[in-house]
Amino acid sequence: MREFLEITCQERGIKPIYKPFWLDLPHANIFQSITPDVLHQLYQGIVKHLIEWIKEAYSEAEIDARCRRLPPNHNIRLFLKGISNLSRVSGTEHNQICRFLLGIVIGIRLPGNLNNARLTRAVRAILDFLYLAQYPCHTDETLALLDDALTRFHDNKDIFLDLGIRSNFNLPKLHGFRHYVHMIKTYGTTDNYNTEYTERLHIDLTKDAYRATNHKDEYTQMTLWLERREKILWHDNFVQWRLVGDIAPQEIIPPDMDYRRAIKMTKHPTIKRVQLDRIVREYGATFFTEALARYVVGRNQPGLSAAQLEREAAHIIIPFDTVATFHRIKFNSINARGIQDSSVTVDSVHCQPSQEDKRGHMIPARFDTVLVNEGDGGTTGVDGYRVAQVRVVFTLTNQASNVLFRAGPAQPPTHLAYVEWFTPFQQPESHHGLYKVARLIRHGERLASIIEISDICRSIHLIPNFGVAAPREWTSSTVLECCSTFFVNPFSDRHAYLTLV
């Protein structure tokens, strides 16, 4: 029997264990001790395989070309040299690649003119499983969605067999997907046993502590350093508690904040005075004065029809020729007590024209796209939301506000944004499930408006519709101007996934 065990294990490339330690333990179930691990099973496991399969299925040159032409976003790392030549890829890098992986495979032609739909559905299924598995809270509905994502992958995985990339799917880490629902029901959400957190703590509790020492008798110094940091943290929490008291979270959070993030603007503008003609020329806000006139009329006389609004706006005289502009909108996190943490930036929006750095090099202009609440948007879903590109964020002087806006109980907004609209959300595409949007054009011109920045919920990443091959004249800094249609990316971060899916 022992010889048979040795031969069998040798054929399978594993070492035999003759008498495991748990054999005589009456209440031990060794199979339940192996919990899911998002870092090594998903990011460093199946996702790593999936990226390799995609590189074999398509031209690596085309994959890299698409990576270099993605527009920038706060939550997206741009691989301007592509991903085909990456070596020793970390879990963090696999995480970043997953954020745009689906978008760069849409539309590429497969060898032998095979249908691209099955591969696209397989990639979408793996990404859905990846993001659903990391939910901080689960219900029967979300666990059903997790099972559905795995079923969709198995229904479409044969495309890799047809392409000759795989001969089978006998992968232990893929088999482990079947146990996620059971393990989540048994042990809770995956953040309770994800090794990514312990590896991150190794930096905080060991590496940083060691760097703070003189590298002599380091253990004593590290312990003392960590003890002092912990005391400072507890004291800071105590001070925050005394300052805030027992105020309920809903009394602390202003109305321009959502559940997890709050808008934060700098105290002083980036540029104090920008001429209106420069706003048009450098920021691209072509119809700035017209849009501002419409906004003033709409705020002073709510309920007007579109035709009435245009007639009244024609009589508005703008009493200034400069505005103060801001080149960035930040979103800070909100802790469990509803207090804004200004030290943690979870999202940001850039809207700045091209400029020279200190070395005389030109920095390309960057005008990010955002998700705007049109008034009735909910916590999740796209109903009541619209995609827009921010061209300029500005403020008006008190004198200008007093002239333009009628006196009333509601104070004029402090910060406004000129945005260019995209088409409303329709049904998502059938194969990959992404929403398709395009520039909203009327009479040959982009439709633009001025909105309050409190209506901006977050940044949004748009993936260009590259078609069969990405046009080589496009660049990361110009693709938003060159491309006509885009796919809204729900994988840029977990908050976007919760909002857009």
N, C-alpha and C positions, 0 to 999 in steps of 0.2 A: 504493500500500500504506500509505503514511504517512497519507494522508487518511482511508482506511478505518479505520485504527487510532484516529485522533483522534475520528471520528464514533462508533465503537463504544464507546470509553471514555467519551465525553461522554454517551451514552445511559444508561450505567450509573453515572454520577456519580463517576467516578474519573479521575485524571490519567494520561495515557499516559507510558510509559517506553520510549524508542526503543532504547536499548542499555544494559541493566542491567549493573551492575559485575561480576556473577558469571557473565556469559555465557561468557567464555573461560577460566574456572577449571575445570580438568579434574576435580577431586575435590570440587567444591562441589555440594551439593543444597540449594537455597534453601528448599525446602518443609520440610526437617527442621530449619531454623534457627528456625522459629516454634514455640516450645514452648507447652504449655498454661499458662494463668495463672489460678489459682484466684480471685484477687481481681477481675480485670477480665472474665474470661470467665464465671465462675460468679456471684459475689456481685453485681458491678456489671453483669453481662450478663444471663444467662438468669433468675437469681433476681429481678432488678429487673423484667424483663418479666412473670414469673410473678405477682408481687405485683400488678402493674397489671391483669393478666387477672382475677385473683381479685376485685379491687375492682369491676371491670366486671360480673362474673358475679353477685355478691351485692350486697345492700344495704350501703353503706358504714356506715350507722348501726348495723347489726347486727354488722358486723365490729368496729367500734370498741367496741361494748357488750361483746363477748366479750373484747377485749383488756383492758378495764378491770376485768374480773372474774376474771382469772387469779390463782391464789394465788401468794404470793411464794416465791422460791427464790434461793439464792446465785448460781446461774448464769443466772438469767433476769432480764432487764431488763423492768420493767413499764412499758408505754406507757399511762399512766392517762388520756391525752387521745386515745388511739386512734392509728391509723397512716394514716388516709385523708388527713389534712392535712399530712403530713410533706413537706418540700421539701428539695432538695439532700441526699438521703439518702446517707450515707457507707457504705463497705463494712462498717464495724463495726456500723452500725445494721441493715444487711441481714442480717448474721450473727446479730444478736440476734432479728430478726423470724423468721428461719428456725427458731429454737429452739421456737417455738410455732405456726408457720404451719399445720401439718397439723391440730393440735388445734382451731383455731378455725373450720375449714371443715367439720368433721364434723357432719352432720345438718342443715345449712342447706338450705333449699328453693331450687332453681334456678328461673329464669323458665320459664314454660310447663310446669311440673311435670316437667322433664327429670330423668332418673335422676342422682343425685349421685355414684353409685359411680365412674363413669369419671373425673370431675374429681378425686375423692379419690385414686384410683389414680395419676393423672398427677402430682399434687402429691407423693405418697409416692415415686414413682419419681425425680423430680428431687432430692428431699432425700436419698434413698439414694445417688444418684450423687455428690452434693455431699460427703457424709461419707465415702464409700468412696474418692473421689479424693484425700482428704487423709490416708489411712492412712500412717503412717510406715514401714511395711514391707508388702510385697505378696507374694502367692503366686499360683499359677495359679488357686486357688479364689477369692481375692478379686478378681482381674482378671475372672474369669467372672461374678462378682456385679456388677461394674461394667458389663459388657456387658449383663447381664440387666436392670439398672435402666434403661439407655437404651432397651432393647427395650420394656419395659413403658410407658415414656413414649410412644413412638411408637405403641404399640397403643391408647393412650387419648387421644391429643392431639386427636382429631377432635371432642371435646366442645366445644372452643373455636371450632371452625368452625361447629358446630351452633348455638352461642349467638350467632354473628355477631361474636365478639370478634376473630377472625383470619380472613383470607381465604387465607393461605398460611403456611408455616413456612420460608420462604427466608431464614433468619437465619444469617449466617456463624458466629456464636458457637455456635449450636446444631449446625451442621455440624462444628465443631471437636471436639465430644464424641466423634465417631467415631475421633479420632486419639489419645485419651488412653491406651488400652491399649498401642498401639504405642510412644508416646513414653515411657511408664513403663518398658517393656521396654528401650528404647534408652538413656534418660538417667537412669533411676532414679525415685524417688518425687518427687511434685510439689513437696515442700518444697525441692528443689534449685534450682528456677527460678520460684518464686512471688514476684511483685513486692511482695507484702505485707511480706515480710521486709526488702527494701531500703528500702521507704518507712518502715518502723518504725525502721530504723537511721538514717534521715535525722534523726529526732528525737534519738536518742542522740548521734550524732556531729556534728550540725550545730546544731540548734536549742538543745539544752541547753548545748552548748559556747558558743554565742554569748551566751546569757543569763548565763553566768558571767563574761563580760568587761565592761569599762566602755564598750564600743562604739567604742573608738578603737584603731587598729592591731589590729583584732580577729583577724586570721589568725594572728599570732604568739601571741597569748594563747590562742586556741582550740587551737592545736597543743600548746602547753605544758600546758594543762589536760587534754587527752586523754592525753598522754604520762604525766602524773602519775597519772591514774585507772587507766591500764593497769598501771603499776608497783604501785599499791596492790592491784589485783585479783590480780596474780601473787603478791604477798607474802602475801595472805590465803589463796590456794590452797596456798602452801607451808606456812603455819602449820597449816592444816587437815590437810595430809598428814602433818606431823610429829606432830600430836596423835593422829591415827587410826592411823598406821603402815600396815602391810600386812595389817590385819584383813580377812578376806573379808566381802563384803556380807551373806551369810547369817548371819554371827556378829554383825553390827551391828544388823540389823533385828529388833526385838522381835516376838513372835508376834501382837500386835494390829495389825500393819501389813500392808497388801496391797502389790501390786507398785509402785504409784505414789504412795501417800499414807499418812500416819500420823496417828493421833489425837493431838491436842494439847489438854490441859486447862490452864486457868489455875491458878497455884499456890494462890490463895485463892478461896473461893466468892464468887458474886455477893452472896448473902445468907447470913450465918452461921447464923441461927436462924429457921426458918419453922415456925409452929405447924401441926400436922397438919390441923386444921380449915381453916386457910388454904390448905393444899395442895389440899384437896378443893374449896374454894369459889373460889379465884382461879386455880389451875392446871387445874382440871377433872379432877383425878385422883380420880374418884368412889370407887373401890374400892382406895385406896392401902394401907391396913392389911391388907386381905384378900389383896391381891396380894403384899405383902411376906411375909406368913405362908406363903403357898404357895411363894414363892421359897426361904425359909429351910428349909422341910421338904424341898423338892426337892434342895437342895444338901447337906443333912445326910443324907438317905436317898434316894439316887438309885435309880431303877428302880421306884418305886411306881406303881401304877395311878392313874388320875384320881380314882376314888372314894376310895382310900386316902389320896391326897394331900389331898383336901378334909377328910377326917376328922381327919387329923393337924394340918392347918393350923388347925382350930377350937380347938385347945388351946394355940396359940402366943400368948404374951403379949408385946406390944411394950413394951420397957422404957424408952421415951422418948416425948416429945410434941413434939419439934422436930427438924428435919433441916437441914443446910446444902445450899443449892441452887445450881446453876450454870445460867446462862441461855444458854450457847452452847457448842457443840462445834466445834472447828476441826480441819481436816485439812490437814496440811502436805505439801509435795512431798518426794520422796526422790530424791536425785541418783543418778548412775550407780554411785557407790561404796556406795550403800545408806545414806547419811547423811541424816538428816532435816534439812530446811532450814526453820527456824522463821520465816524472813522471808517465805516464800511460802505463802499460804493458798489452796489449790486448791478448797476446799469448806468449808461450815460449816452447822450446824444450829442454829436458834433455838428456844428454848422458854421464853418469858417472858410473864407476864400483862400485862394493860393497865396503863398507868401514866401519870402526868402528867410533861410536860417542864418545863423551867425557866420557861416562859411560861404554864404552866397549861393547856396543850393536852393532850388525851388521846391517847396513843399506843396504837393497838389491840393487843390480844394477838396473839401469833404463836407457833404451835406447828407446826413443820415436819414433813413426812413423810420417812421414811428407808427404806432397803433393809436388811433385817436378815438376817444369815446364821443359819439355823436349825441349823447344825452341819455340813452336807455341801454347802454351796455352792461352786461352782468359780470359776475366773477369769472365765469368760464363761458366758452363759446364765442363765436364771431358776430352774433346778432347785436346790432347797435354800434359796431366798430367799423372803421375805415382806415386803410393804409394811406399815409401821406409822407411827402418828403419835406423836411424842414429846411427852409432857405435862410431865414434870419429870425433871431430872437431879440426883441428890443423892449425898451421901456419908454414911456412918455413922461415929460416933466409935469409937475403939479399944475403949472400954469396952462399947459396944453390940454391936460385932462379936464380942467375947469371950463375951458372954452368949448371942447368937443362934446362932452357928456353932460347930460342934464343932471341936476342935483336930485338925489333920491336916497332912500335908505341903503341901497346897495352901492358900495364903493367901487369905483372903476378898477379893473384888474391892474396889478403892478407890472406883470410881464405878459407880452403878447408874442405870437409867432406867426410868420408868413409861411404858409405851407402850400404845396402843389399836390392835388388829389390824384389817387388811383381809383380804378373802377371798384364798385362794391363787390363784396364777397358773393360768389355764386356757389353752386355745388362743387365739392372737391373732385379732382380728376379720379377716374375709376381705378387705374392701376396703382398709382403711388399715393393717392389720397391727399395731395397737396392742393391748396387753393391757388388759382391762377388769377393774376391781376395785371392790368396794363395802365398806362398813363391815361388820364381822363382828358380828352381833347374836345374842345368846342370851338367851332369856326376856325380850325387850324391852330388854335392856341391852347396851352395847358390851362386847365381850370384851377384857380388859386383862391385862397381865402386867408383871412386873419382870424386866428383862434386864440383862446386863452391857454397858457401852457398847462394849466391844471387839467385840461381835457386830454393831454398826452399821457397815456397810461404807461408806455414803455417803448424802448426801441424795438424795431422789427427787422429781421434780416431777410432780404430778398435774394433768391437764387435766379440768375438769368436763365431764360429759356434758350439754351445754346443750340438746340437742334441737333443735327447729325454731327457737326463739327463746330467748335468754338471759333468765331471769326478772330483772326490773329491781330486785327487792328484794335480790338478791345483791350483795355487794361483794367486793373482793379480800381483805379481812381476815376475812370471814364465810363465804366460799364453801365452805371445807372442812367447816363445820358444817351449812350449808344443803343442799348437794348430797348425793345418796345414792350415785351411781355416778360413777366417774372412769375416765379413760384414762391409763395410765402413759406418761409422755413420755420416749422414748429420745433425743430430739434436744437435751436441755438442755446437753449438752457431749459431747465426743468419748469420754470415758471411759464415760459412760452409754450411748452408742451401742454401744460394744464390749461392754458388759456385758449389755444388754437385747435386742439384736437376734440 
